[in-house]
């Protein structure tokens, strides 16, 4: 029972974190107990909708999805330790395998002295950083959100890494969009970036952190003290 409660809580943190960090003007979040539906209202990262599933059979999931009438391409994220093969038989393609992870912030401390990490606070800074990375690293419409903070890591005065964290309910830190430029990987920049953000979130009152890790980022988060609570099988349709 305790493990089930923990997974459900971690999924809730993740889905709400995704909602707030990816939110567009028309974005809505629907909760159908075992299936959660994030409807963006526009195309975001190649999909208009995403469905999150835990402890529900494929037939029920597909029935729930069809009732929502997703607009175009959508993703289906299934939380399960074992690969749910039945979705591929239904025409879905496995896009990626990720890991839902949590960290108890009360039991850890962070080193924030190694690298040049700073929080982005102004729209002018945000525009400059988006230009340097040649992509939307920072949503200009969210730069003033008091619960969402954007950070960059610099090397020789130039931004080479970025990330953000959202404070949920004043107590849960949701890390998002952690990235380091290819030429600067392996130098500890992502580690320093995460440590600074987790330190600052803890100072704000966060007692836990939740995130979804890719295969590539998994070892970093394990070193930071995160532990896996479930695999995430991300399918596209």
C-alpha positions in Angstrom: 0.0 0.0 0.0 2.8 2.4 0.9 4.6 1.8 -2.4 1.4 2.3 -4.4 0.7 5.6 -2.6 4.2 6.8 -3.3 3.9 6.1 -7.0 0.6 7.8 -7.3 1.9 10.9 -5.5 5.0 10.9 -7.7 2.9 10.6 -10.9 0.6 13.4 -9.7 3.7 15.7 -9.1 5.1 14.9 -12.5 1.8 15.4 -14.4 1.1 18.7 -12.7 4.6 19.8 -13.2 4.3 19.0 -16.9 1.1 20.9 -17.0 2.5 24.1 -15.5 5.9 24.0 -17.3 4.4 23.2 -20.8 1.2 25.2 -20.3 -0.2 27.1 -23.3 -3.1 29.6 -23.1 -5.6 26.9 -23.9 -4.0 24.0 -22.0 -6.2 21.9 -19.7 -5.6 19.0 -17.4 -8.2 16.3 -16.9 -8.1 13.5 -14.2 -9.9 10.3 -14.8 -8.3 8.5 -11.8 -6.1 5.9 -13.6 -5.8 8.0 -16.7 -4.8 11.7 -16.7 -5.1 13.8 -19.9 -3.0 16.8 -20.7 -4.6 18.7 -23.6 -2.3 21.4 -24.8 -4.7 23.2 -27.2 -1.9 23.4 -29.7 1.1 21.3 -30.8 3.9 21.1 -28.2 7.0 19.0 -28.9 5.2 17.2 -31.7 2.0 16.3 -29.9 -1.3 18.0 -29.1 -2.2 15.8 -26.2 -0.6 13.4 -23.7 -2.2 10.7 -21.6 -0.7 9.3 -18.4 -1.7 5.8 -17.3 -1.1 3.9 -14.1 -2.7 0.6 -13.0 -5.3 0.4 -15.8 -5.8 -2.1 -18.6 -5.3 -1.2 -22.3 -9.0 -1.6 -23.2 -10.1 0.9 -20.5 -7.2 3.3 -21.5 -8.1 3.3 -25.2 -11.8 3.7 -24.4 -11.0 6.7 -22.2 -8.7 8.2 -24.8 -11.3 7.8 -27.6 -13.9 9.7 -25.5 -11.5 12.7 -25.3 -11.1 12.8 -29.1 -7.5 14.0 -29.2 -7.0 16.5 -32.0 -3.9 15.2 -33.8 -0.8 13.2 -32.8 -0.6 12.3 -29.1 1.6 10.5 -26.6 0.7 7.8 -24.2 2.9 7.5 -21.1 2.4 4.3 -19.1 3.9 3.8 -15.7 4.9 0.2 -15.3 8.0 -1.8 -14.3 7.3 -4.2 -17.2 7.0 -3.1 -20.8 3.3 -3.0 -21.7 3.6 -4.8 -25.1 -0.2 -4.7 -25.8 0.0 -1.0 -26.9 2.4 -1.8 -29.8 -0.1 -4.5 -30.9 -2.7 -1.7 -31.0 -0.7 0.4 -33.4 1.3 2.6 -30.9 5.1 3.1 -31.4 7.4 3.1 -28.4 9.1 6.6 -28.4 11.3 6.3 -25.4 11.8 4.7 -22.0 12.2 7.1 -19.1 12.3 6.9 -15.3 10.1 8.6 -12.7 12.3 9.6 -9.8 11.9 11.3 -6.5 14.3 12.7 -3.9 13.8 13.5 -0.2 15.4 17.0 0.1 15.4 16.9 3.9 18.1 14.3 4.0 20.6 15.8 1.6 22.8 18.9 1.2 24.2 20.4 -2.0 27.5 21.8 -3.2 26.9 25.1 -5.0 30.5 26.3 -5.4 31.9 24.5 -8.4 30.4 26.2 -11.5 29.0 29.5 -12.6 25.2 28.9 -12.2 22.7 31.8 -12.2 19.0 32.3 -12.2 17.5 34.2 -15.2 15.2 36.9 -13.8 14.5 39.4 -16.7 12.8 39.1 -20.1 15.9 40.8 -21.6 18.2 38.0 -20.3 15.7 35.4 -21.4 15.6 36.7 -25.0 19.3 36.7 -25.1 19.6 33.1 -23.9 16.9 31.9 -26.3 18.9 33.6 -29.1 22.2 31.9 -28.0 20.7 28.5 -27.8 18.6 29.1 -31.0 15.5 27.7 -29.4 12.9 28.5 -26.8 14.8 27.7 -23.6 12.7 30.2 -21.5 9.0 30.9 -22.1 8.9 34.7 -22.0 5.3 34.5 -20.8 6.3 32.6 -17.7 9.4 34.5 -16.7 7.4 36.4 -14.0 5.8 33.2 -12.6 6.7 33.2 -8.9 6.8 29.4 -8.7 8.8 28.7 -11.9 12.5 29.6 -12.0 14.9 29.3 -14.9 18.6 28.8 -14.6 21.7 28.7 -16.9 25.2 27.4 -16.4 28.0 29.4 -17.9 31.5 28.5 -19.1 33.9 31.4 -19.9 30.9 33.7 -19.6 28.8 31.9 -22.2 25.6 29.9 -21.4 26.2 26.2 -22.1 23.6 24.6 -19.9 20.0 25.3 -18.8 17.2 24.0 -16.7 14.2 25.0 -14.6 12.3 24.1 -11.5 8.7 24.5 -10.5 7.6 24.7 -6.9 4.4 22.7 -6.4 2.2 23.3 -3.4 5.1 25.1 -1.8 6.9 21.8 -1.0 7.7 19.8 -4.1 10.4 20.8 -6.6 9.8 19.6 -10.1 13.0 19.7 -12.2 12.5 20.2 -16.0 14.3 20.7 -19.3 17.8 20.0 -18.0 20.3 20.3 -20.9 24.0 20.8 -21.6 25.5 21.6 -25.0 27.2 18.6 -26.6 30.7 20.2 -26.5 30.4 20.9 -22.8 29.2 17.5 -21.5 31.2 15.4 -19.1 32.4 18.5 -17.2 30.0 18.4 -14.3 27.8 21.3 -15.5 24.5 19.5 -15.3 25.4 18.3 -11.8 26.2 21.8 -10.7 23.1 23.2 -12.3 20.8 20.6 -10.5 22.6 21.1 -7.2 22.0 24.8 -7.3 18.4 24.5 -8.3 17.7 21.9 -5.6 19.5 24.0 -3.0 17.4 27.1 -3.9 14.2 25.0 -3.9 15.0 23.7 -0.5 15.6 27.2 0.7 12.1 28.0 -0.6 10.6 25.3 1.5 10.7 22.2 -0.8 11.0 18.9 1.0 10.8 16.6 -2.0 11.8 16.7 -5.7 10.3 14.8 -8.6 11.4 14.4 -12.2 11.4 12.2 -15.3 14.8 11.1 -16.4 16.0 9.9 -19.8 18.3 7.0 -20.2 21.2 9.5 -20.6 20.4 11.5 -17.4 19.6 8.5 -15.1 23.2 8.1 -13.7 23.3 11.9 -12.8 20.1 11.8 -10.8 21.1 8.6 -9.0 24.3 10.3 -8.0 22.3 13.3 -6.7 20.3 10.9 -4.5 17.2 10.4 -6.5 15.6 6.9 -6.6 13.4 5.3 -9.2 9.7 4.7 -8.4 8.6 3.5 -11.8 9.6 3.2 -15.4 7.8 5.3 -17.9 7.0 3.9 -21.3 6.3 6.7 -23.7 4.3 5.7 -26.8 3.3 7.9 -29.8 0.2 7.6 -31.9 
